[in-house]
Each structure stands twice: as structure tokens, then as C-alpha cells.
């Protein structure tokens, strides 16, 4: 299994913290968000990483080289239109490196308990999406499931009352799923002009085709969003028990 880490965005809502530093290299407790994720992944046996970078990409490449060297296999893909596209386009750019493979997809800016990675990899399900339960509003990427617990809708626009929780941003995908995903992404990117939306829209479009995720509830483990400076300051206090 390889890990695909999306790290292209500018994180303008976190300025001035991100004026000269990529969001994933912001530090909490002496380690950057990216290092925390990579250490958790490596501890769980993952040694192949694909990064899609954009904003200040040289800093991320240098960081990975300095901290991990030849101990892992790395592929860097540059999204040079990061300022006008969303994470779906970064996911699309990774196609040559990940299509048809088993992949753990992560946003690069997550702060979470490393035990979440362990739990995802231990799941008997082939395709898994992590979920956290809390009161929902308009901004969260909300998840709706059927009676069997399979996802039927994942979006920011669905009714909060219909959703069971929020997608954390960590998904395990089987080779069959990644093949189906890139078949679906191809028209979205090449003819439909959907480069500036969230990748969850592709997940939704695959559901009628028989491709969906099982939900893995990780609400009992620490995780938090870091969208604003206030979020970041709060996270530094709330995450004191993380290693």
C-alpha cells in the first residue's frame, strides 16, 4: 500500500501563519503536521509516498528529503495551478502514480491521533472512509449512509439532519476503487471543467456505479480541523496528550 498526500493548497485563511510556510509544515508540539502524519504512516508499515504539492512546494520537498532521506520511496507531483484549482485536481494529477493500486489518501493538514491510521489499516473492509460524529453545520463535509452503513451521499450541501457525521479526510481505497475513481475523474477533468471542486464529488458519482465506502467511526480518537488561526491556537492546547 502507498500513501497519497495532497499538499498543494495555499491555506489563505491561516495567514499570516502560512504567508511563508505551507500549512502542512506548521508545527504543533515541535513536529509539523506533515511529519506527524508521515511518522504515523511509517510506524504502520507504509514506506511509499506520493505527494501532490503546489504552494511553496520546494519547502515540502526539502523537508521530506532532510527528515526521511532514502528510508522511504517518494514521488512528488507539482500542481502548478494550485491557486485556481481544488483538491480534486491534485487527486487527478496523481493518476500515473496511484491508479490501480491500494492507496491511503490523506489531506496533508490533518492533526489526529496516530491510532486512527492503525485502525484504518486493520479494517477488514477494502474501501474505508473515516468519520467523526459531532454537531454539524453548513461547512462540514457531511456523510449520509444507508441501513447497511454504506455511504449514499457525501457533500457539504446535504442536510445536516440527514448526516451521521463528518468525513475526516482519510480514505483507504482498493485497486478496484482507484481504477473506477480515475475513470470517473477523466471526464470531470477533461471535458466537464470541474477542476475547482472537492474530490468527494467523484466519490458521490461512483456510488450509483456500485463503488462506495464503508464508514469507520473514529470519534473516540483525537482529531481536529485547522482552517483558521484560532483553530491552530486551540489545537495546540487540545492536542497536548498526543505524542
Beta strands, then each sheet from edge to edge (+ up, - down):
strand 1: 2-7
strand 2: 27-28
strand 3: 31-32
strand 4: 48-53
strand 5: 73-78
strand 6: 103-107
strand 7: 111-112
strand 8: 128-132
strand 9: 142-145
strand 10: 151-155
strand 11: 165-173
strand 12: 214-217
strand 13: 223-224
sheet 1: 5+ 4+ 1+ 6+ 11- 8+ 12+
sheet 2: 5+ 4+ 1+ 6+ 11- 9+ 10-
sheet 3: 2+ 3-
sheet 4: 7+ 13-
end
